[in-house]
Amino acid sequence: MRIESHPILTFRRGREIQFTFDGIPIKAFDGETIAAALHATGIRVLSKSLRRHRPRGFFCAIGKCSSCLMEVNGVPNIKSCMVMARDGMVVKSQTGWGKLPASTSTTQFIRKDFPLYQTEIAIIGGGPAGLSAAIYAAKLGAKVMIFDENAVIGGQLIKQTHMFFGSRDHYAKIRGIDISNKLIEQLQGLDVQIFTDTSVIGYFHPHTLAIIHQGRLKQVRARKVIVATGAAENMLAFENNDLPGVYGAGAVQTLMNVYGILPGETILMVGAGNIGVIVSYQLLQAGAKVAAVIEALPSIGAYQVHASKIARTGVPILTSHTIQAAIGNDRVEAARIVRIDRNWKEIPGSERELAVDTICLSVGLNPTSEILSQAGCEMRYIAPLGGNVALHDENLETSVPGLYVAGDVSGIEEASSAMLEGRLCGIGAVEKLTGTTEEIRRLKADVIKGLQELRSGPFGEKTRTGEHQLAKEWHKR
């Protein structure tokens, strides 16, 4: 299931290593997660559910669900989609929540003498928004620290092989994977420290973060904090939606474009928005077959340029269709789809089965806003922005002074908008630290103009509606 040739990507795998999974030797490569290596060998069942012991598989690839929890070297509840495989590791499957061995002392994980880091601006999340915020804040003279729970920074950009739209300033005609490298290059020589494999687990006033870094609990004290935690995949309710072989679109991109591993041979894509059709085309590029793209709405939501690529390959795009059930025992073997009417009711007799081994869900994202709620930000559910978001002003500063939001956590949009919001946060945070200068005025004006351009036209209407609702809620305060 490893991809050996690709029209765009070259997979430079590290040295070959070996670990055991339930006593079975598993071949892997340096730089692969445990779950990715298991997928490459055909193992799909990663855990079992708590009560009924139903099989669970890879779903999100960003550590937001519990489907891939395993025992690693005696430590339970390890997110195998996030932890890199190491030579000689002993990995075991577990049912439900594991327990620490009786001989394990919690003092080795949590100590009272918490190391303290201090910085002017702390950024949670090293994706397009977080990196852009760091670049602009550091260029204006601020000391910055970035904290990201992944092994590498770049966020969703590291798996996006399509070219971006917009202007040159928005990285038009450049692939996401290359934009990620460009942002990282811009950090060189700036006063920016990057902490990968680091989880931010708590926010405490005033602007103190609790983090887990290198297996230890530590604290970070900042003058300003920017939250750029992104978003997580939505789930869809249908029969057997928990079977291994049902993936979020982001997880498919991670397996395919980061690790060079196909999630399956024949795929049903659920959702015909931009992400759905882009990932469908990427699956075709990687050598998979896409049986169909289905969309519940009567029309597709993707840009025509993306949808046309799929149409030219002969893949059917079925509007007014939804998935009724995944079929299989320990993994997906087929999918049953059905037509729906304009009232979202299933049309009897329109059901049909598709022989697929993978179901990819691209049914939207919701902001990863837990840390904002814990920090005491005023939150509102705003549907056009994807869910619960923090109220904020025009500089993206929340109701908690000195705490900012940028990217999908402030409302679901494209990566281009996330980068511009990151710039605005970085500039705004420095402005509060040092005061307004002519350079700051000019930079802010350029960023705001860029956001207005990206949100103009029919495809920006949803975001404009959401931003208008948010602004009304902010002023009600």
C-alpha positions as CSV (number, residue, x, y, z in Angstrom):
1,M,0.0,0.0,0.0
2,R,3.0,2.3,-0.1
3,I,3.0,4.7,-3.1
4,E,6.1,4.0,-5.2
5,S,5.6,6.7,-7.9
6,H,3.7,10.0,-7.9
7,P,3.4,12.8,-10.5
8,I,4.2,15.5,-7.9
9,L,5.6,14.1,-4.7
10,T,8.8,12.2,-4.0
11,F,8.8,10.2,-0.8
12,R,12.2,10.2,0.8
13,R,11.8,7.6,3.4
14,G,14.2,7.3,6.3
15,R,16.1,4.2,7.4
16,E,14.2,1.0,7.8
17,I,13.3,0.1,11.3
18,Q,11.2,-2.6,13.0
19,F,8.8,-2.6,16.0
20,T,6.3,-5.2,17.2
21,F,2.5,-4.9,17.3
22,D,0.8,-7.6,19.5
23,G,3.9,-9.6,19.0
24,I,4.0,-9.3,15.2
25,P,7.1,-7.7,13.6
26,I,6.2,-4.6,11.7
27,K,8.5,-2.9,9.1
28,A,8.5,0.9,9.3
29,F,10.7,3.8,8.3
30,D,12.1,6.7,10.4
31,G,9.7,9.6,10.2
32,E,6.5,7.5,10.1
33,T,3.9,7.3,12.8
34,I,2.9,4.0,14.3
35,A,-0.5,4.1,12.7
36,A,0.9,5.0,9.3
37,A,3.3,2.0,9.4
38,L,0.5,-0.3,10.5
39,H,-1.6,0.9,7.5
40,A,1.3,0.2,5.1
41,T,1.2,-3.4,6.2
42,G,-2.5,-3.7,5.8
43,I,-3.5,-3.5,9.5
44,R,-6.7,-1.4,9.8
45,V,-8.1,-2.3,13.3
46,L,-6.2,-0.1,15.7
47,S,-8.4,-0.4,18.8
48,K,-11.7,-1.6,20.1
49,S,-14.6,0.4,21.6
50,L,-15.1,0.5,25.3
51,R,-18.4,-1.3,25.8
52,R,-19.1,-3.5,22.7
53,H,-15.5,-4.0,21.6
54,R,-16.3,-2.8,18.1
55,P,-13.3,-2.3,15.8
56,R,-11.9,1.2,15.5
57,G,-9.6,2.5,12.8
58,F,-7.6,5.6,11.8
59,F,-9.9,8.6,11.4
60,C,-8.5,12.0,12.0
61,A,-4.6,11.7,12.0
62,I,-4.4,14.8,14.2
63,G,-4.9,13.3,17.6
64,K,-8.5,14.6,18.1
65,C,-10.3,11.3,18.3
66,S,-9.6,8.2,20.4
67,S,-9.8,5.6,17.6
68,C,-6.0,4.9,17.5
69,L,-5.1,4.7,21.2
70,M,-2.5,2.0,21.9
71,E,-0.1,0.8,24.6
72,V,3.4,1.8,23.6
73,N,6.4,0.5,25.7
74,G,4.0,-0.2,28.6
75,V,2.4,3.3,28.5
76,P,-1.3,3.2,27.6
77,N,-3.6,5.6,25.7
78,I,-0.9,6.7,23.3
79,K,-2.2,8.4,20.1
80,S,-0.6,6.2,17.5
81,C,-1.4,8.6,14.7
82,M,0.8,11.2,16.4
83,V,3.7,9.2,17.8
84,M,6.6,8.3,15.6
85,A,7.6,4.6,15.2
86,R,10.9,3.8,16.8
87,D,13.2,0.8,16.3
88,G,12.4,-1.8,18.9
89,M,9.2,-0.3,20.1
90,V,6.7,-2.7,21.7
91,V,3.2,-1.7,20.7
92,K,0.0,-3.4,21.9
93,S,-3.7,-2.9,21.0
94,Q,-6.0,-2.1,23.8
95,T,-9.7,-2.1,24.4
96,G,-11.0,1.2,25.7
97,W,-8.9,3.2,28.2
98,G,-5.8,1.5,29.3
99,K,-4.3,1.7,32.8
100,L,-0.8,2.7,33.9
101,P,1.2,-0.3,35.2
102,A,1.2,-0.5,39.0
103,S,4.9,0.0,39.1
104,T,4.7,3.3,37.2
105,S,5.1,6.5,39.3
106,T,3.3,9.6,38.2
107,T,6.2,11.7,39.5
108,Q,8.2,10.8,36.4
109,F,5.6,12.6,34.3
110,I,4.6,15.4,36.6
111,R,7.0,17.3,38.8
112,K,6.5,20.3,41.1
113,D,9.6,22.1,39.8
114,F,8.0,23.1,36.5
115,P,10.6,24.6,34.2
116,L,9.5,28.1,33.1
117,Y,9.8,29.6,29.6
118,Q,9.2,33.3,29.1
119,T,8.5,35.1,25.9
120,E,6.7,38.2,24.5
121,I,4.4,36.3,22.2
122,A,3.4,32.6,22.5
123,I,1.7,31.0,19.5
124,I,-0.3,27.8,19.9
125,G,-0.3,26.1,16.5
126,G,2.4,26.0,13.8
127,G,0.1,25.9,10.8
128,P,-0.3,28.6,8.1
129,A,-1.9,31.1,10.6
130,G,0.6,30.4,13.4
131,L,3.7,30.6,11.2
132,S,2.5,33.8,9.5
133,A,1.8,35.4,12.9
134,A,5.3,34.5,14.1
135,I,7.0,35.9,10.9
136,Y,5.3,39.3,11.2
137,A,5.6,39.6,14.9
138,A,9.3,38.7,14.9
139,K,10.0,41.0,12.0
140,L,8.6,43.8,14.1
141,G,11.0,42.9,16.8
142,A,9.1,40.6,19.2
143,K,10.4,37.5,20.8
144,V,8.2,34.6,19.8
145,M,7.6,31.0,20.7
146,I,5.6,28.5,18.7
147,F,4.1,25.4,20.3
148,D,2.8,22.6,18.0
149,E,1.8,19.0,18.9
150,N,2.9,17.6,15.6
151,A,6.4,16.3,14.8
152,V,6.8,18.9,12.1
153,I,5.4,22.4,11.6
154,G,3.3,23.5,8.6
155,G,-0.2,22.3,9.6
156,Q,-2.4,21.4,6.7
157,L,0.0,22.9,4.2
158,I,2.4,19.9,4.4
159,K,-0.3,17.7,2.8
160,Q,-1.7,20.1,0.1
161,T,-0.4,19.4,-3.3
162,H,-2.8,21.7,-5.2
163,M,-1.9,25.2,-6.3
164,F,-3.4,28.2,-4.4
165,F,-5.5,30.9,-6.0
166,G,-5.4,34.7,-5.4
167,S,-2.6,37.2,-5.9
168,R,1.1,36.8,-5.7
169,D,1.0,38.0,-2.1
170,H,-1.4,35.1,-1.4
171,Y,1.0,32.6,-2.9
172,A,-1.0,32.1,-6.1
173,K,0.1,29.3,-8.3
174,I,2.2,27.7,-5.6
175,R,1.4,24.4,-4.0
176,G,0.7,24.2,-0.3
177,I,3.7,21.9,0.3
178,D,5.9,24.6,-1.1
179,I,4.2,27.4,0.7
180,S,5.0,25.6,4.0
181,N,8.7,25.5,3.1
182,K,8.6,29.2,2.2
183,L,7.1,30.2,5.5
184,I,9.6,28.1,7.4
185,E,12.4,29.7,5.4
186,Q,11.1,33.2,6.4
187,L,11.6,32.3,10.1
188,Q,15.3,31.9,9.6
189,G,17.3,34.5,11.4
190,L,14.3,35.7,13.4
191,D,13.9,35.5,17.2
192,V,11.5,32.6,17.0
193,Q,11.7,29.3,19.0
194,I,9.8,26.3,17.7
195,F,8.6,23.5,20.1
196,T,7.3,20.5,18.2
197,D,5.8,17.4,19.7
198,T,4.4,19.8,22.4
199,S,0.9,19.8,23.7
200,V,-0.7,22.9,25.3
201,I,-3.0,21.5,27.9
202,G,-4.1,24.5,29.8
203,Y,-4.3,28.3,29.9
204,F,-4.0,30.2,33.2
205,H,-4.2,34.0,33.8
206,P,-2.3,36.0,33.2
207,H,-1.2,34.4,29.9
208,T,0.5,31.4,31.4
209,L,0.3,28.1,29.4
210,A,0.8,24.6,30.7
211,I,2.6,22.4,28.1
212,I,3.8,18.9,27.9
213,H,7.3,19.0,26.2
214,Q,9.7,16.1,26.1
215,G,7.5,14.1,28.5
216,R,7.4,16.8,31.2
217,L,5.0,19.3,32.3
218,K,6.3,22.8,31.9
219,Q,4.9,26.4,31.9
220,V,5.2,29.3,29.5
221,R,4.6,32.9,30.5
222,A,3.9,35.3,27.7
223,R,2.8,38.9,27.4
224,K,0.5,38.1,24.5
225,V,-0.9,34.7,23.3
226,I,-2.1,33.9,19.8
227,V,-4.3,30.8,19.4
228,A,-4.0,29.2,15.9
229,T,-5.1,25.7,16.6
230,G,-7.0,25.1,13.4
231,A,-10.0,22.8,13.1
232,A,-11.1,19.1,13.2
233,E,-13.1,17.0,10.8
234,N,-16.8,16.7,11.2
235,M,-18.4,13.2,11.5
236,L,-21.5,12.2,9.6
237,A,-24.3,10.0,11.2
238,F,-24.9,6.8,9.2
239,E,-24.9,3.0,10.0
240,N,-21.5,1.6,10.8
241,N,-19.8,5.0,10.5
242,D,-17.3,3.7,13.1
243,L,-15.9,0.9,10.9
244,P,-12.1,1.0,10.1
245,G,-11.9,2.3,6.5
246,V,-14.1,5.4,7.3
247,Y,-11.7,8.4,7.3
248,G,-11.7,12.1,7.5
249,A,-10.4,13.8,4.3
250,G,-7.5,15.3,6.3
251,A,-6.4,11.8,7.4
252,V,-6.5,10.6,3.9
253,Q,-4.2,13.4,2.8
254,T,-1.9,12.7,5.7
255,L,-1.5,9.1,4.8
256,M,-1.2,9.7,1.1
257,N,0.7,12.9,0.7
258,V,2.9,12.9,3.9
259,Y,3.7,9.3,4.3
260,G,3.1,8.0,0.8
261,I,0.6,5.3,1.9
262,L,-2.7,4.7,0.1
263,P,-5.7,4.5,2.5
264,G,-7.4,2.0,0.2
265,E,-7.9,0.9,-3.4
266,T,-11.4,2.0,-4.2
267,I,-12.8,5.1,-2.5
268,L,-16.2,6.7,-2.0
269,M,-15.9,10.5,-1.4
270,V,-18.7,12.0,0.7
271,G,-18.8,15.8,0.1
272,A,-18.2,17.8,-3.1
273,G,-16.8,21.0,-1.5
274,N,-13.3,22.1,-2.4
275,I,-11.7,19.6,0.0
276,G,-13.7,16.7,-1.3
277,V,-13.0,17.2,-4.9
278,I,-9.3,18.2,-4.3
279,V,-8.7,15.0,-2.3
280,S,-10.5,12.9,-4.8
281,Y,-8.2,14.2,-7.5
282,Q,-5.2,13.6,-5.3
283,L,-6.3,10.0,-4.8
284,L,-6.5,9.5,-8.5
285,Q,-2.9,10.9,-8.8
286,A,-1.7,8.5,-6.2
287,G,-3.1,5.5,-8.1
288,A,-6.4,4.8,-6.2
289,K,-9.8,4.5,-7.9
290,V,-12.6,6.9,-6.9
291,A,-16.0,5.1,-7.3
292,A,-18.0,8.3,-6.9
293,V,-18.2,11.7,-5.2
294,I,-21.6,12.2,-3.6
295,E,-23.1,15.5,-2.3
296,A,-26.3,16.0,-0.3
297,L,-26.9,19.4,-1.7
298,P,-28.4,19.8,-5.2
299,S,-25.2,21.4,-6.5
300,I,-21.5,21.1,-5.8
301,G,-19.8,23.6,-3.5
302,A,-16.3,23.3,-5.0
303,Y,-14.6,25.8,-7.4
304,Q,-15.4,24.8,-10.9
305,V,-11.7,24.4,-11.8
306,H,-11.4,21.6,-9.2
307,A,-14.7,19.9,-10.1
308,S,-13.9,20.0,-13.8
309,K,-10.7,18.0,-13.2
310,I,-12.7,15.2,-11.5
311,A,-15.4,15.3,-14.2
312,R,-12.8,14.9,-17.0
313,T,-11.5,11.7,-15.4
314,G,-15.0,10.1,-15.6
315,V,-15.6,10.0,-11.9
316,P,-19.4,10.5,-11.3
317,I,-20.4,13.4,-9.1
318,L,-23.8,12.6,-7.7
319,T,-25.6,15.5,-6.2
320,S,-28.7,15.1,-3.9
321,H,-27.1,11.9,-2.6
322,T,-26.0,10.8,0.8
323,I,-24.5,7.7,2.4
324,Q,-26.9,5.4,4.2
325,A,-24.5,2.7,5.6
326,A,-21.0,1.4,5.6
327,I,-21.0,-2.4,5.0
328,G,-18.5,-4.8,6.4
329,N,-17.3,-6.7,9.5
330,D,-13.9,-5.6,10.7
331,R,-13.5,-3.0,7.9
332,V,-15.4,-1.3,5.1
333,E,-16.2,-3.6,2.2
334,A,-19.0,-1.6,0.5
335,A,-21.1,1.5,1.0
336,R,-24.8,2.0,0.5
337,I,-25.9,5.4,-0.9
338,V,-29.3,6.8,-1.5
339,R,-30.9,9.8,-3.3
340,I,-32.6,12.5,-1.2
341,D,-35.2,15.1,-2.0
342,R,-35.1,18.8,-1.4
343,N,-36.4,18.2,2.1
344,W,-33.5,16.0,2.9
345,K,-35.7,12.9,2.9
346,E,-34.4,9.6,1.5
347,I,-36.2,8.5,-1.7
348,P,-37.3,4.9,-1.3
349,G,-36.1,2.5,-3.9
350,S,-33.1,4.8,-4.9
351,E,-30.6,2.9,-2.7
352,R,-27.6,1.2,-4.3
353,E,-24.4,-0.4,-3.1
354,L,-20.9,0.6,-4.2
355,A,-18.0,-1.9,-3.9
356,V,-15.4,0.3,-2.0
357,D,-12.9,-0.4,0.8
358,T,-12.6,3.2,1.9
359,I,-15.2,5.9,2.7
360,C,-13.7,9.4,2.9
361,L,-15.7,12.1,4.7
362,S,-15.4,15.7,3.6
363,V,-18.4,17.2,5.4
364,G,-16.9,20.3,6.9
365,L,-14.7,21.3,9.8
366,N,-15.3,22.7,13.2
367,P,-12.9,25.1,15.1
368,T,-10.7,23.5,17.7
369,S,-11.6,26.1,20.3
370,E,-11.3,24.2,23.6
371,I,-8.4,26.3,24.9
372,L,-10.3,29.5,24.2
373,S,-13.3,28.3,26.3
374,Q,-10.9,27.3,29.1
375,A,-9.3,30.7,29.0
376,G,-12.7,32.3,29.6
377,C,-13.2,33.8,26.1
378,E,-16.8,34.8,25.3
379,M,-17.9,32.2,22.7
380,R,-20.8,32.0,20.3
381,Y,-22.1,29.4,17.9
382,I,-22.0,30.9,14.5
383,A,-22.9,28.4,11.8
384,P,-21.4,30.1,8.8
385,L,-18.0,30.1,10.6
386,G,-18.2,26.4,11.4
387,G,-19.3,26.3,15.0
388,N,-18.2,27.7,18.4
389,V,-15.8,30.7,17.9
390,A,-14.4,33.3,20.2
391,L,-15.8,36.8,19.9
392,H,-13.1,39.2,18.7
393,D,-12.5,42.7,17.5
394,E,-11.1,43.8,14.1
395,N,-7.6,43.0,15.3
396,L,-8.7,39.4,16.2
397,E,-8.2,40.1,19.9
398,T,-10.7,38.2,22.0
399,S,-12.7,39.3,25.1
400,V,-9.7,38.2,27.1
401,P,-7.2,41.1,26.7
402,G,-4.0,40.0,25.0
403,L,-5.4,36.7,23.7
404,Y,-5.8,36.6,19.9
405,V,-7.2,34.1,17.4
406,A,-6.2,33.4,13.8
407,G,-7.1,30.8,11.1
408,D,-9.7,28.1,11.2
409,V,-10.2,28.4,15.0
410,S,-11.6,31.9,14.4
411,G,-13.9,30.6,11.5
412,I,-13.5,28.0,8.8
413,E,-11.9,29.5,5.6
414,E,-9.1,28.7,3.1
415,A,-5.5,28.6,4.1
416,S,-4.9,31.9,2.3
417,S,-7.2,33.6,4.7
418,A,-5.6,31.9,7.6
419,M,-2.2,33.3,6.7
420,L,-3.5,36.8,6.4
421,E,-5.3,36.5,9.8
422,G,-2.0,35.2,11.2
423,R,-0.2,38.3,9.9
424,L,-2.9,40.6,11.4
425,C,-2.6,38.9,14.8
426,G,1.1,39.2,14.8
427,I,1.0,42.8,13.9
428,G,-1.8,43.6,16.4
429,A,0.0,41.8,19.2
430,V,3.2,43.8,18.6
431,E,1.2,47.0,18.3
432,K,-0.2,46.5,21.8
433,L,3.3,45.8,23.1
434,T,5.2,48.7,21.5
435,G,2.5,51.2,20.3
436,T,1.4,52.2,16.8
437,T,4.0,53.1,14.2
438,E,3.7,54.1,10.5
439,E,5.0,50.7,9.5
440,I,2.3,48.9,11.6
441,R,-0.4,51.1,10.1
442,R,0.8,50.3,6.6
443,L,1.1,46.6,7.3
444,K,-2.3,46.3,8.9
445,A,-4.0,48.2,6.0
446,D,-2.4,45.8,3.5
447,V,-3.5,42.7,5.4
448,I,-7.1,44.0,5.9
449,K,-7.3,44.8,2.1
450,G,-6.1,41.3,1.3
451,L,-8.7,39.7,3.5
452,Q,-11.4,41.8,1.9
453,E,-10.3,40.7,-1.5
454,L,-10.3,37.0,-0.6
455,R,-13.8,37.3,0.9
456,S,-15.3,39.1,-2.0
457,G,-17.5,37.5,-4.6
458,P,-20.0,34.6,-4.3
459,F,-17.6,32.1,-2.7
460,G,-16.9,34.6,0.2
461,E,-20.6,35.2,1.0
462,K,-20.7,32.6,3.7
463,T,-17.7,34.0,5.5
464,R,-19.0,37.5,5.1
465,T,-22.3,36.5,6.7
466,G,-20.5,34.8,9.6
467,E,-18.2,37.7,10.2
468,H,-21.2,40.1,10.2
469,Q,-22.9,38.0,12.8
470,L,-19.8,37.8,14.9
471,A,-19.3,41.6,14.7
472,K,-22.9,42.2,15.9
473,E,-22.3,39.8,18.8
474,W,-19.1,41.6,19.7
475,H,-20.7,45.0,19.7
476,K,-23.6,43.7,21.8
477,R,-21.1,43.2,24.6
